Amino acid sequence: MVQKVFRAGKAHFQCKECGFSYKDRIWAEKCEQYCKKYHSCSLEITKHSVS
């Protein structure tokens, strides 16, 4: 399950597998599912991450 974190006063959703954060929960969930299944990150998903 993705984790809600706050950075610079804004809510982001973090993948527990790799630690990437996203503005939208759906991308964090897709990232987490991909990471769990392939033990790797998807470039198509991580391009939606925030720094």
mmCIF entry with sequence, helices, sheets and N, C-alpha, C, O atoms, coordinates in Angstrom:
data_MODEL
# 
_entry.id   MODEL 
# 
_entity.id                         1 
_entity.type                       polymer 
_entity.pdbx_number_of_molecules   1 
# 
_entity_poly.entity_id                      1 
_entity_poly.type                           'polypeptide(L)' 
_entity_poly.nstd_linkage                   no 
_entity_poly.nstd_monomer                   no 
_entity_poly.pdbx_seq_one_letter_code       MVQKVFRAGKAHFQCKECGFSYKDRIWAEKCEQYCKKYHSCSLEITKHSVS 
_entity_poly.pdbx_seq_one_letter_code_can   MVQKVFRAGKAHFQCKECGFSYKDRIWAEKCEQYCKKYHSCSLEITKHSVS 
_entity_poly.pdbx_strand_id                 A 
# 
loop_
_entity_poly_seq.entity_id 
_entity_poly_seq.num 
_entity_poly_seq.mon_id 
_entity_poly_seq.hetero 
1 1  MET n 
1 2  VAL n 
1 3  GLN n 
1 4  LYS n 
1 5  VAL n 
1 6  PHE n 
1 7  ARG n 
1 8  ALA n 
1 9  GLY n 
1 10 LYS n 
1 11 ALA n 
1 12 HIS n 
1 13 PHE n 
1 14 GLN n 
1 15 CYS n 
1 16 LYS n 
1 17 GLU n 
1 18 CYS n 
1 19 GLY n 
1 20 PHE n 
1 21 SER n 
1 22 TYR n 
1 23 LYS n 
1 24 ASP n 
1 25 ARG n 
1 26 ILE n 
1 27 TRP n 
1 28 ALA n 
1 29 GLU n 
1 30 LYS n 
1 31 CYS n 
1 32 GLU n 
1 33 GLN n 
1 34 TYR n 
1 35 CYS n 
1 36 LYS n 
1 37 LYS n 
1 38 TYR n 
1 39 HIS n 
1 40 SER n 
1 41 CYS n 
1 42 SER n 
1 43 LEU n 
1 44 GLU n 
1 45 ILE n 
1 46 THR n 
1 47 LYS n 
1 48 HIS n 
1 49 SER n 
1 50 VAL n 
1 51 SER n 
# 
_struct_asym.id          A 
_struct_asym.entity_id   1 
# 
loop_
_struct_conf.conf_type_id 
_struct_conf.id 
_struct_conf.pdbx_PDB_helix_id 
_struct_conf.beg_label_comp_id 
_struct_conf.beg_label_asym_id 
_struct_conf.beg_label_seq_id 
_struct_conf.pdbx_beg_PDB_ins_code 
_struct_conf.end_label_comp_id 
_struct_conf.end_label_asym_id 
_struct_conf.end_label_seq_id 
_struct_conf.pdbx_end_PDB_ins_code 
_struct_conf.beg_auth_comp_id 
_struct_conf.beg_auth_asym_id 
_struct_conf.beg_auth_seq_id 
_struct_conf.end_auth_comp_id 
_struct_conf.end_auth_asym_id 
_struct_conf.end_auth_seq_id 
_struct_conf.pdbx_PDB_helix_class 
_struct_conf.details 
_struct_conf.pdbx_PDB_helix_length 
HELX_P HELX_P1 AA1 ARG A 25 ? TYR A 38 ? ARG A 25 TYR A 38 1 ? 14 
HELX_P HELX_P2 AA2 LEU A 43 ? THR A 46 ? LEU A 43 THR A 46 1 ? 4  
# 
_struct_conf_type.id          HELX_P 
_struct_conf_type.criteria    ? 
_struct_conf_type.reference   ? 
# 
_struct_sheet.id               AA1 
_struct_sheet.type             ? 
_struct_sheet.number_strands   4 
_struct_sheet.details          ? 
# 
loop_
_struct_sheet_order.sheet_id 
_struct_sheet_order.range_id_1 
_struct_sheet_order.range_id_2 
_struct_sheet_order.offset 
_struct_sheet_order.sense 
AA1 1 2 ? anti-parallel 
AA1 2 3 ? anti-parallel 
AA1 3 4 ? anti-parallel 
# 
loop_
_struct_sheet_range.sheet_id 
_struct_sheet_range.id 
_struct_sheet_range.beg_label_comp_id 
_struct_sheet_range.beg_label_asym_id 
_struct_sheet_range.beg_label_seq_id 
_struct_sheet_range.pdbx_beg_PDB_ins_code 
_struct_sheet_range.end_label_comp_id 
_struct_sheet_range.end_label_asym_id 
_struct_sheet_range.end_label_seq_id 
_struct_sheet_range.pdbx_end_PDB_ins_code 
_struct_sheet_range.beg_auth_comp_id 
_struct_sheet_range.beg_auth_asym_id 
_struct_sheet_range.beg_auth_seq_id 
_struct_sheet_range.end_auth_comp_id 
_struct_sheet_range.end_auth_asym_id 
_struct_sheet_range.end_auth_seq_id 
AA1 1 GLN A 3  ? ARG A 7  ? GLN A 3  ARG A 7  
AA1 2 LYS A 10 ? GLN A 14 ? LYS A 10 GLN A 14 
AA1 3 SER A 21 ? TYR A 22 ? SER A 21 TYR A 22 
AA1 4 SER A 49 ? VAL A 50 ? SER A 49 VAL A 50 
# 
loop_
_atom_site.group_PDB 
_atom_site.id 
_atom_site.type_symbol 
_atom_site.label_atom_id 
_atom_site.label_alt_id 
_atom_site.label_comp_id 
_atom_site.label_asym_id 
_atom_site.label_entity_id 
_atom_site.label_seq_id 
_atom_site.pdbx_PDB_ins_code 
_atom_site.Cartn_x 
_atom_site.Cartn_y 
_atom_site.Cartn_z 
_atom_site.occupancy 
_atom_site.B_iso_or_equiv 
_atom_site.pdbx_formal_charge 
_atom_site.auth_seq_id 
_atom_site.auth_comp_id 
_atom_site.auth_asym_id 
_atom_site.auth_atom_id 
_atom_site.pdbx_PDB_model_num 
ATOM 1   N N  . MET A 1 1  ? 0.844  -1.167 0.000   1.00 0.00 ? 1  MET A N  1 
ATOM 2   C CA . MET A 1 1  ? 0.000  0.000  0.000   1.00 0.00 ? 1  MET A CA 1 
ATOM 3   C C  . MET A 1 1  ? 0.894  1.235  0.000   1.00 0.00 ? 1  MET A C  1 
ATOM 4   O O  . MET A 1 1  ? 1.852  1.321  0.769   1.00 0.00 ? 1  MET A O  1 
ATOM 5   N N  . VAL A 1 2  ? 0.572  2.191  -0.870  1.00 0.00 ? 2  VAL A N  1 
ATOM 6   C CA . VAL A 1 2  ? 1.364  3.410  -0.968  1.00 0.00 ? 2  VAL A CA 1 
ATOM 7   C C  . VAL A 1 2  ? 1.208  4.245  0.291   1.00 0.00 ? 2  VAL A C  1 
ATOM 8   O O  . VAL A 1 2  ? 0.227  4.124  1.025   1.00 0.00 ? 2  VAL A O  1 
ATOM 9   N N  . GLN A 1 3  ? 2.189  5.086  0.521   1.00 0.00 ? 3  GLN A N  1 
ATOM 10  C CA . GLN A 1 3  ? 2.214  5.906  1.734   1.00 0.00 ? 3  GLN A CA 1 
ATOM 11  C C  . GLN A 1 3  ? 2.029  7.369  1.346   1.00 0.00 ? 3  GLN A C  1 
ATOM 12  O O  . GLN A 1 3  ? 2.629  7.842  0.380   1.00 0.00 ? 3  GLN A O  1 
ATOM 13  N N  . LYS A 1 4  ? 1.202  8.080  2.097   1.00 0.00 ? 4  LYS A N  1 
ATOM 14  C CA . LYS A 1 4  ? 1.003  9.498  1.873   1.00 0.00 ? 4  LYS A CA 1 
ATOM 15  C C  . LYS A 1 4  ? 2.061  10.258 2.660   1.00 0.00 ? 4  LYS A C  1 
ATOM 16  O O  . LYS A 1 4  ? 2.199  10.078 3.870   1.00 0.00 ? 4  LYS A O  1 
ATOM 17  N N  . VAL A 1 5  ? 2.808  11.112 1.958   1.00 0.00 ? 5  VAL A N  1 
ATOM 18  C CA . VAL A 1 5  ? 3.863  11.919 2.584   1.00 0.00 ? 5  VAL A CA 1 
ATOM 19  C C  . VAL A 1 5  ? 3.642  13.384 2.235   1.00 0.00 ? 5  VAL A C  1 
ATOM 20  O O  . VAL A 1 5  ? 2.988  13.705 1.243   1.00 0.00 ? 5  VAL A O  1 
ATOM 21  N N  . PHE A 1 6  ? 4.188  14.258 3.052   1.00 0.00 ? 6  PHE A N  1 
ATOM 22  C CA . PHE A 1 6  ? 4.060  15.691 2.808   1.00 0.00 ? 6  PHE A CA 1 
ATOM 23  C C  . PHE A 1 6  ? 5.440  16.281 2.563   1.00 0.00 ? 6  PHE A C  1 
ATOM 24  O O  . PHE A 1 6  ? 6.365  16.084 3.351   1.00 0.00 ? 6  PHE A O  1 
ATOM 25  N N  . ARG A 1 7  ? 5.564  17.006 1.458   1.00 0.00 ? 7  ARG A N  1 
ATOM 26  C CA . ARG A 1 7  ? 6.815  17.673 1.100   1.00 0.00 ? 7  ARG A CA 1 
ATOM 27  C C  . ARG A 1 7  ? 6.493  19.092 0.686   1.00 0.00 ? 7  ARG A C  1 
ATOM 28  O O  . ARG A 1 7  ? 5.630  19.318 -0.162  1.00 0.00 ? 7  ARG A O  1 
ATOM 29  N N  . ALA A 1 8  ? 7.166  20.024 1.267   1.00 0.00 ? 8  ALA A N  1 
ATOM 30  C CA . ALA A 1 8  ? 6.958  21.456 0.969   1.00 0.00 ? 8  ALA A CA 1 
ATOM 31  C C  . ALA A 1 8  ? 5.485  21.833 1.101   1.00 0.00 ? 8  ALA A C  1 
ATOM 32  O O  . ALA A 1 8  ? 4.969  22.648 0.335   1.00 0.00 ? 8  ALA A O  1 
ATOM 33  N N  . GLY A 1 9  ? 4.818  21.230 2.080   1.00 0.00 ? 9  GLY A N  1 
ATOM 34  C CA . GLY A 1 9  ? 3.418  21.548 2.333   1.00 0.00 ? 9  GLY A CA 1 
ATOM 35  C C  . GLY A 1 9  ? 2.432  20.914 1.374   1.00 0.00 ? 9  GLY A C  1 
ATOM 36  O O  . GLY A 1 9  ? 1.241  21.220 1.430   1.00 0.00 ? 9  GLY A O  1 
ATOM 37  N N  . LYS A 1 10 ? 2.902  20.032 0.489   1.00 0.00 ? 10 LYS A N  1 
ATOM 38  C CA . LYS A 1 10 ? 2.017  19.374 -0.478  1.00 0.00 ? 10 LYS A CA 1 
ATOM 39  C C  . LYS A 1 10 ? 2.014  17.867 -0.221  1.00 0.00 ? 10 LYS A C  1 
ATOM 40  O O  . LYS A 1 10 ? 3.029  17.283 0.157   1.00 0.00 ? 10 LYS A O  1 
ATOM 41  N N  . ALA A 1 11 ? 0.859  17.259 -0.435  1.00 0.00 ? 11 ALA A N  1 
ATOM 42  C CA . ALA A 1 11 ? 0.733  15.815 -0.247  1.00 0.00 ? 11 ALA A CA 1 
ATOM 43  C C  . ALA A 1 11 ? 1.206  15.079 -1.497  1.00 0.00 ? 11 ALA A C  1 
ATOM 44  O O  . ALA A 1 11 ? 0.831  15.425 -2.617  1.00 0.00 ? 11 ALA A O  1 
ATOM 45  N N  . HIS A 1 12 ? 2.028  14.069 -1.286  1.00 0.00 ? 12 HIS A N  1 
ATOM 46  C CA . HIS A 1 12 ? 2.475  13.182 -2.359  1.00 0.00 ? 12 HIS A CA 1 
ATOM 47  C C  . HIS A 1 12 ? 2.249  11.751 -1.901  1.00 0.00 ? 12 HIS A C  1 
ATOM 48  O O  . HIS A 1 12 ? 2.066  11.483 -0.714  1.00 0.00 ? 12 HIS A O  1 
ATOM 49  N N  . PHE A 1 13 ? 2.265  10.845 -2.857  1.00 0.00 ? 13 PHE A N  1 
ATOM 50  C CA . PHE A 1 13 ? 2.087  9.429  -2.566  1.00 0.00 ? 13 PHE A CA 1 
ATOM 51  C C  . PHE A 1 13 ? 3.368  8.711  -2.954  1.00 0.00 ? 13 PHE A C  1 
ATOM 52  O O  . PHE A 1 13 ? 3.882  8.887  -4.058  1.00 0.00 ? 13 PHE A O  1 
ATOM 53  N N  . GLN A 1 14 ? 3.876  7.903  -2.037  1.00 0.00 ? 14 GLN A N  1 
ATOM 54  C CA . GLN A 1 14 ? 5.185  7.281  -2.207  1.00 0.00 ? 14 GLN A CA 1 
ATOM 55  C C  . GLN A 1 14 ? 5.064  5.772  -2.371  1.00 0.00 ? 14 GLN A C  1 
ATOM 56  O O  . GLN A 1 14 ? 4.334  5.107  -1.636  1.00 0.00 ? 14 GLN A O  1 
ATOM 57  N N  . CYS A 1 15 ? 5.791  5.248  -3.347  1.00 0.00 ? 15 CYS A N  1 
ATOM 58  C CA . CYS A 1 15 ? 5.905  3.803  -3.546  1.00 0.00 ? 15 CYS A CA 1 
ATOM 59  C C  . CYS A 1 15 ? 6.785  3.254  -2.433  1.00 0.00 ? 15 CYS A C  1 
ATOM 60  O O  . CYS A 1 15 ? 7.909  3.721  -2.250  1.00 0.00 ? 15 CYS A O  1 
ATOM 61  N N  . LYS A 1 16 ? 6.298  2.281  -1.697  1.00 0.00 ? 16 LYS A N  1 
ATOM 62  C CA . LYS A 1 16 ? 7.077  1.713  -0.590  1.00 0.00 ? 16 LYS A CA 1 
ATOM 63  C C  . LYS A 1 16 ? 8.216  0.825  -1.085  1.00 0.00 ? 16 LYS A C  1 
ATOM 64  O O  . LYS A 1 16 ? 9.159  0.554  -0.341  1.00 0.00 ? 16 LYS A O  1 
ATOM 65  N N  . GLU A 1 17 ? 8.134  0.375  -2.328  1.00 0.00 ? 17 GLU A N  1 
ATOM 66  C CA . GLU A 1 17 ? 9.171  -0.508 -2.859  1.00 0.00 ? 17 GLU A CA 1 
ATOM 67  C C  . GLU A 1 17 ? 10.437 0.249  -3.257  1.00 0.00 ? 17 GLU A C  1 
ATOM 68  O O  . GLU A 1 17 ? 11.542 -0.156 -2.897  1.00 0.00 ? 17 GLU A O  1 
ATOM 69  N N  . CYS A 1 18 ? 10.278 1.355  -4.002  1.00 0.00 ? 18 CYS A N  1 
ATOM 70  C CA . CYS A 1 18 ? 11.449 2.065  -4.514  1.00 0.00 ? 18 CYS A CA 1 
ATOM 71  C C  . CYS A 1 18 ? 11.625 3.463  -3.929  1.00 0.00 ? 18 CYS A C  1 
ATOM 72  O O  . CYS A 1 18 ? 12.713 4.035  -4.001  1.00 0.00 ? 18 CYS A O  1 
ATOM 73  N N  . GLY A 1 19 ? 10.556 4.015  -3.350  1.00 0.00 ? 19 GLY A N  1 
ATOM 74  C CA . GLY A 1 19 ? 10.662 5.323  -2.722  1.00 0.00 ? 19 GLY A CA 1 
ATOM 75  C C  . GLY A 1 19 ? 10.312 6.505  -3.602  1.00 0.00 ? 19 GLY A C  1 
ATOM 76  O O  . GLY A 1 19 ? 10.330 7.640  -3.126  1.00 0.00 ? 19 GLY A O  1 
ATOM 77  N N  . PHE A 1 20 ? 9.989  6.280  -4.889  1.00 0.00 ? 20 PHE A N  1 
ATOM 78  C CA . PHE A 1 20 ? 9.584  7.387  -5.740  1.00 0.00 ? 20 PHE A CA 1 
ATOM 79  C C  . PHE A 1 20 ? 8.251  7.949  -5.270  1.00 0.00 ? 20 PHE A C  1 
ATOM 80  O O  . PHE A 1 20 ? 7.390  7.215  -4.784  1.00 0.00 ? 20 PHE A O  1 
ATOM 81  N N  . SER A 1 21 ? 8.090  9.272  -5.422  1.00 0.00 ? 21 SER A N  1 
ATOM 82  C CA . SER A 1 21 ? 6.861  9.953  -5.002  1.00 0.00 ? 21 SER A CA 1 
ATOM 83  C C  . SER A 1 21 ? 6.105  10.485 -6.212  1.00 0.00 ? 21 SER A C  1 
ATOM 84  O O  . SER A 1 21 ? 6.697  10.841 -7.230  1.00 0.00 ? 21 SER A O  1 
ATOM 85  N N  . TYR A 1 22 ? 4.779  10.531 -6.076  1.00 0.00 ? 22 TYR A N  1 
ATOM 86  C CA . TYR A 1 22 ? 3.900  10.963 -7.154  1.00 0.00 ? 22 TYR A CA 1 
ATOM 87  C C  . TYR A 1 22 ? 2.832  11.892 -6.616  1.00 0.00 ? 22 TYR A C  1 
ATOM 88  O O  . TYR A 1 22 ? 2.436  11.789 -5.455  1.00 0.00 ? 22 TYR A O  1 
ATOM 89  N N  . LYS A 1 23 ? 2.360  12.807 -7.467  1.00 0.00 ? 23 LYS A N  1 
ATOM 90  C CA . LYS A 1 23 ? 1.268  13.704 -7.082  1.00 0.00 ? 23 LYS A CA 1 
ATOM 91  C C  . LYS A 1 23 ? -0.044 12.940 -6.995  1.00 0.00 ? 23 LYS A C  1 
ATOM 92  O O  . LYS A 1 23 ? -0.883 13.236 -6.144  1.00 0.00 ? 23 LYS A O  1 
ATOM 93  N N  . ASP A 1 24 ? -0.226 11.955 -7.874  1.00 0.00 ? 24 ASP A N  1 
ATOM 94  C CA . ASP A 1 24 ? -1.471 11.183 -7.933  1.00 0.00 ? 24 ASP A CA 1 
ATOM 95  C C  . ASP A 1 24 ? -1.264 9.785  -7.373  1.00 0.00 ? 24 ASP A C  1 
ATOM 96  O O  . ASP A 1 24 ? -0.279 9.116  -7.684  1.00 0.00 ? 24 ASP A O  1 
ATOM 97  N N  . ARG A 1 25 ? -2.195 9.361  -6.550  1.00 0.00 ? 25 ARG A N  1 
ATOM 98  C CA . ARG A 1 25 ? -2.133 8.034  -5.928  1.00 0.00 ? 25 ARG A CA 1 
ATOM 99  C C  . ARG A 1 25 ? -2.061 6.923  -6.976  1.00 0.00 ? 25 ARG A C  1 
ATOM 100 O O  . ARG A 1 25 ? -1.355 5.934  -6.781  1.00 0.00 ? 25 ARG A O  1 
ATOM 101 N N  . ILE A 1 26 ? -2.782 7.079  -8.082  1.00 0.00 ? 26 ILE A N  1 
ATOM 102 C CA . ILE A 1 26 ? -2.846 6.021  -9.094  1.00 0.00 ? 26 ILE A CA 1 
ATOM 103 C C  . ILE A 1 26 ? -1.453 5.676  -9.638  1.00 0.00 ? 26 ILE A C  1 
ATOM 104 O O  . ILE A 1 26 ? -1.156 4.503  -9.865  1.00 0.00 ? 26 ILE A O  1 
ATOM 105 N N  . TRP A 1 27 ? -0.593 6.692  -9.852  1.00 0.00 ? 27 TRP A N  1 
ATOM 106 C CA . TRP A 1 27 ? 0.753  6.424  -10.359 1.00 0.00 ? 27 TRP A CA 1 
ATOM 107 C C  . TRP A 1 27 ? 1.606  5.733  -9.312  1.00 0.00 ? 27 TRP A C  1 
ATOM 108 O O  . TRP A 1 27 ? 2.414  4.866  -9.645  1.00 0.00 ? 27 TRP A O  1 
ATOM 109 N N  . ALA A 1 28 ? 1.442  6.099  -8.071  1.00 0.00 ? 28 ALA A N  1 
ATOM 110 C CA . ALA A 1 28 ? 2.190  5.444  -6.996  1.00 0.00 ? 28 ALA A CA 1 
ATOM 111 C C  . ALA A 1 28 ? 1.778  3.979  -6.872  1.00 0.00 ? 28 ALA A C  1 
ATOM 112 O O  . ALA A 1 28 ? 2.618  3.111  -6.635  1.00 0.00 ? 28 ALA A O  1 
ATOM 113 N N  . GLU A 1 29 ? 0.487  3.708  -7.034  1.00 0.00 ? 29 GLU A N  1 
ATOM 114 C CA . GLU A 1 29 ? 0.011  2.327  -6.965  1.00 0.00 ? 29 GLU A CA 1 
ATOM 115 C C  . GLU A 1 29 ? 0.529  1.506  -8.140  1.00 0.00 ? 29 GLU A C  1 
ATOM 116 O O  . GLU A 1 29 ? 0.928  0.354  -7.971  1.00 0.00 ? 29 GLU A O  1 
ATOM 117 N N  . LYS A 1 30 ? 0.522  2.101  -9.333  1.00 0.00 ? 30 LYS A N  1 
ATOM 118 C CA . LYS A 1 30 ? 1.054  1.402  -10.517 1.00 0.00 ? 30 LYS A CA 1 
ATOM 119 C C  . LYS A 1 30 ? 2.539  1.110  -10.331 1.00 0.00 ? 30 LYS A C  1 
ATOM 120 O O  . LYS A 1 30 ? 3.017  0.026  -10.666 1.00 0.00 ? 30 LYS A O  1 
ATOM 121 N N  . CYS A 1 31 ? 3.261  2.090  -9.792  1.00 0.00 ? 31 CYS A N  1 
ATOM 122 C CA . CYS A 1 31 ? 4.693  1.929  -9.544  1.00 0.00 ? 31 CYS A CA 1 
ATOM 123 C C  . CYS A 1 31 ? 4.942  0.784  -8.563  1.00 0.00 ? 31 CYS A C  1 
ATOM 124 O O  . CYS A 1 31 ? 5.790  -0.077 -8.800  1.00 0.00 ? 31 CYS A O  1 
ATOM 125 N N  . GLU A 1 32 ? 4.205  0.785  -7.480  1.00 0.00 ? 32 GLU A N  1 
ATOM 126 C CA . GLU A 1 32 ? 4.389  -0.248 -6.465  1.00 0.00 ? 32 GLU A CA 1 
ATOM 127 C C  . GLU A 1 32 ? 4.091  -1.640 -7.015  1.00 0.00 ? 32 GLU A C  1 
ATOM 128 O O  . GLU A 1 32 ? 4.817  -2.591 -6.727  1.00 0.00 ? 32 GLU A O  1 
ATOM 129 N N  . GLN A 1 33 ? 3.037  -1.760 -7.795  1.00 0.00 ? 33 GLN A N  1 
ATOM 130 C CA . GLN A 1 33 ? 2.691  -3.051 -8.399  1.00 0.00 ? 33 GLN A CA 1 
ATOM 131 C C  . GLN A 1 33 ? 3.798  -3.526 -9.341  1.00 0.00 ? 33 GLN A C  1 
ATOM 132 O O  . GLN A 1 33 ? 4.186  -4.694 -9.321  1.00 0.00 ? 33 GLN A O  1 
ATOM 133 N N  . TYR A 1 34 ? 4.299  -2.608 -10.162 1.00 0.00 ? 34 TYR A N  1 
ATOM 134 C CA . TYR A 1 34 ? 5.363  -2.950 -11.108 1.00 0.00 ? 34 TYR A CA 1 
ATOM 135 C C  . TYR A 1 34 ? 6.633  -3.361 -10.363 1.00 0.00 ? 34 TYR A C  1 
ATOM 136 O O  . TYR A 1 34 ? 7.260  -4.369 -10.691 1.00 0.00 ? 34 TYR A O  1 
ATOM 137 N N  . CYS A 1 35 ? 6.996  -2.577 -9.369  1.00 0.00 ? 35 CYS A N  1 
ATOM 138 C CA . CYS A 1 35 ? 8.198  -2.878 -8.586  1.00 0.00 ? 35 CYS A CA 1 
ATOM 139 C C  . CYS A 1 35 ? 8.124  -4.250 -7.920  1.00 0.00 ? 35 CYS A C  1 
ATOM 140 O O  . CYS A 1 35 ? 9.097  -5.005 -7.921  1.00 0.00 ? 35 CYS A O  1 
ATOM 141 N N  . LYS A 1 36 ? 6.972  -4.560 -7.357  1.00 0.00 ? 36 LYS A N  1 
ATOM 142 C CA . LYS A 1 36 ? 6.803  -5.854 -6.684  1.00 0.00 ? 36 LYS A CA 1 
ATOM 143 C C  . LYS A 1 36 ? 6.902  -7.008 -7.675  1.00 0.00 ? 36 LYS A C  1 
ATOM 144 O O  . LYS A 1 36 ? 7.504  -8.040 -7.379  1.00 0.00 ? 36 LYS A O  1 
ATOM 145 N N  . LYS A 1 37 ? 6.309  -6.828 -8.850  1.00 0.00 ? 37 LYS A N  1 
ATOM 146 C CA . LYS A 1 37 ? 6.262  -7.906 -9.839  1.00 0.00 ? 37 LYS A CA 1 
ATOM 147 C C  . LYS A 1 37 ? 7.611  -8.132 -10.518 1.00 0.00 ? 37 LYS A C  1 
ATOM 148 O O  . LYS A 1 37 ? 8.027  -9.277 -10.695 1.00 0.00 ? 37 LYS A O  1 
ATOM 149 N N  . TYR A 1 38 ? 8.300  -7.051 -10.902 1.00 0.00 ? 38 TYR A N  1 
ATOM 150 C CA . TYR A 1 38 ? 9.518  -7.170 -11.704 1.00 0.00 ? 38 TYR A CA 1 
ATOM 151 C C  . TYR A 1 38 ? 10.814 -6.837 -10.947 1.00 0.00 ? 38 TYR A C  1 
ATOM 152 O O  . TYR A 1 38 ? 11.904 -6.986 -11.500 1.00 0.00 ? 38 TYR A O  1 
ATOM 153 N N  . HIS A 1 39 ? 10.704 -6.390 -9.693  1.00 0.00 ? 39 HIS A N  1 
ATOM 154 C CA . HIS A 1 39 ? 11.882 -6.001 -8.901  1.00 0.00 ? 39 HIS A CA 1 
ATOM 155 C C  . HIS A 1 39 ? 12.727 -4.987 -9.660  1.00 0.00 ? 39 HIS A C  1 
ATOM 156 O O  . HIS A 1 39 ? 13.957 -5.038 -9.654  1.00 0.00 ? 39 HIS A O  1 
ATOM 157 N N  . SER A 1 40 ? 12.031 -4.069 -10.311 1.00 0.00 ? 40 SER A N  1 
ATOM 158 C CA . SER A 1 40 ? 12.654 -3.037 -11.121 1.00 0.00 ? 40 SER A CA 1 
ATOM 159 C C  . SER A 1 40 ? 11.656 -1.901 -11.297 1.00 0.00 ? 40 SER A C  1 
ATOM 160 O O  . SER A 1 40 ? 10.480 -2.054 -10.970 1.00 0.00 ? 40 SER A O  1 
ATOM 161 N N  . CYS A 1 41 ? 12.116 -0.762 -11.811 1.00 0.00 ? 41 CYS A N  1 
ATOM 162 C CA . CYS A 1 41 ? 11.230 0.375  -12.063 1.00 0.00 ? 41 CYS A CA 1 
ATOM 163 C C  . CYS A 1 41 ? 10.920 0.487  -13.550 1.00 0.00 ? 41 CYS A C  1 
ATOM 164 O O  . CYS A 1 41 ? 11.745 0.137  -14.394 1.00 0.00 ? 41 CYS A O  1 
ATOM 165 N N  . SER A 1 42 ? 9.740  0.974  -13.858 1.00 0.00 ? 42 SER A N  1 
ATOM 166 C CA . SER A 1 42 ? 9.323  1.212  -15.227 1.00 0.00 ? 42 SER A CA 1 
ATOM 167 C C  . SER A 1 42 ? 9.566  2.673  -15.585 1.00 0.00 ? 42 SER A C  1 
ATOM 168 O O  . SER A 1 42 ? 9.126  3.569  -14.864 1.00 0.00 ? 42 SER A O  1 
ATOM 169 N N  . LEU A 1 43 ? 10.259 2.920  -16.686 1.00 0.00 ? 43 LEU A N  1 
ATOM 170 C CA . LEU A 1 43 ? 10.497 4.297  -17.123 1.00 0.00 ? 43 LEU A CA 1 
ATOM 171 C C  . LEU A 1 43 ? 9.190  5.004  -17.482 1.00 0.00 ? 43 LEU A C  1 
ATOM 172 O O  . LEU A 1 43 ? 9.056  6.211  -17.280 1.00 0.00 ? 43 LEU A O  1 
ATOM 173 N N  . GLU A 1 44 ? 8.243  4.261  -18.006 1.00 0.00 ? 44 GLU A N  1 
ATOM 174 C CA . GLU A 1 44 ? 6.937  4.841  -18.371 1.00 0.00 ? 44 GLU A CA 1 
ATOM 175 C C  . GLU A 1 44 ? 6.179  5.311  -17.136 1.00 0.00 ? 44 GLU A C  1 
ATOM 176 O O  . GLU A 1 44 ? 5.414  6.273  -17.207 1.00 0.00 ? 44 GLU A O  1 
ATOM 177 N N  . ILE A 1 45 ? 6.379  4.656  -16.031 1.00 0.00 ? 45 ILE A N  1 
ATOM 178 C CA . ILE A 1 45 ? 5.698  5.049  -14.784 1.00 0.00 ? 45 ILE A CA 1 
ATOM 179 C C  . ILE A 1 45 ? 6.500  6.126  -14.068 1.00 0.00 ? 45 ILE A C  1 
ATOM 180 O O  . ILE A 1 45 ? 5.931  7.119  -13.614 1.00 0.00 ? 45 ILE A O  1 
ATOM 181 N N  . THR A 1 46 ? 7.805  5.946  -13.960 1.00 0.00 ? 46 THR A N  1 
ATOM 182 C CA . THR A 1 46 ? 8.610  6.876  -13.173 1.00 0.00 ? 46 THR A CA 1 
ATOM 183 C C  . THR A 1 46 ? 8.721  8.263  -13.811 1.00 0.00 ? 46 THR A C  1 
ATOM 184 O O  . THR A 1 46 ? 9.109  9.215  -13.133 1.00 0.00 ? 46 THR A O  1 
ATOM 185 N N  . LYS A 1 47 ? 8.394  8.397  -15.083 1.00 0.00 ? 47 LYS A N  1 
ATOM 186 C CA . LYS A 1 47 ? 8.426  9.733  -15.693 1.00 0.00 ? 47 LYS A CA 1 
ATOM 187 C C  . LYS A 1 47 ? 7.340  10.640 -15.078 1.00 0.00 ? 47 LYS A C  1 
ATOM 188 O O  . LYS A 1 47 ? 7.363  11.855 -15.273 1.00 0.00 ? 47 LYS A O  1 
ATOM 189 N N  . HIS A 1 48 ? 6.404  10.050 -14.346 1.00 0.00 ? 48 HIS A N  1 
ATOM 190 C CA . HIS A 1 48 ? 5.351  10.813 -13.667 1.00 0.00 ? 48 HIS A CA 1 
ATOM 191 C C  . HIS A 1 48 ? 5.711  11.144 -12.221 1.00 0.00 ? 48 HIS A C  1 
ATOM 192 O O  . HIS A 1 48 ? 4.924  11.774 -11.514 1.00 0.00 ? 48 HIS A O  1 
ATOM 193 N N  . SER A 1 49 ? 6.892  10.726 -11.780 1.00 0.00 ? 49 SER A N  1 
ATOM 194 C CA . SER A 1 49 ? 7.304  10.969 -10.391 1.00 0.00 ? 49 SER A CA 1 
ATOM 195 C C  . SER A 1 49 ? 7.686  12.439 -10.194 1.00 0.00 ? 49 SER A C  1 
ATOM 196 O O  . SER A 1 49 ? 7.966  13.168 -11.145 1.00 0.00 ? 49 SER A O  1 
ATOM 197 N N  . VAL A 1 50 ? 7.685  12.836 -8.940  1.00 0.00 ? 50 VAL A N  1 
ATOM 198 C CA . VAL A 1 50 ? 8.092  14.200 -8.590  1.00 0.00 ? 50 VAL A CA 1 
ATOM 199 C C  . VAL A 1 50 ? 9.369  14.115 -7.756  1.00 0.00 ? 50 VAL A C  1 
ATOM 200 O O  . VAL A 1 50 ? 9.637  13.096 -7.118  1.00 0.00 ? 50 VAL A O  1 
ATOM 201 N N  . SER A 1 51 ? 10.142 15.177 -7.766  1.00 0.00 ? 51 SER A N  1 
ATOM 202 C CA . SER A 1 51 ? 11.404 15.143 -7.013  1.00 0.00 ? 51 SER A CA 1 
ATOM 203 C C  . SER A 1 51 ? 11.229 15.645 -5.607  1.00 0.00 ? 51 SER A C  1 
ATOM 204 O O  . SER A 1 51 ? 12.191 15.682 -4.840  1.00 0.00 ? 51 SER A O  1 
# 
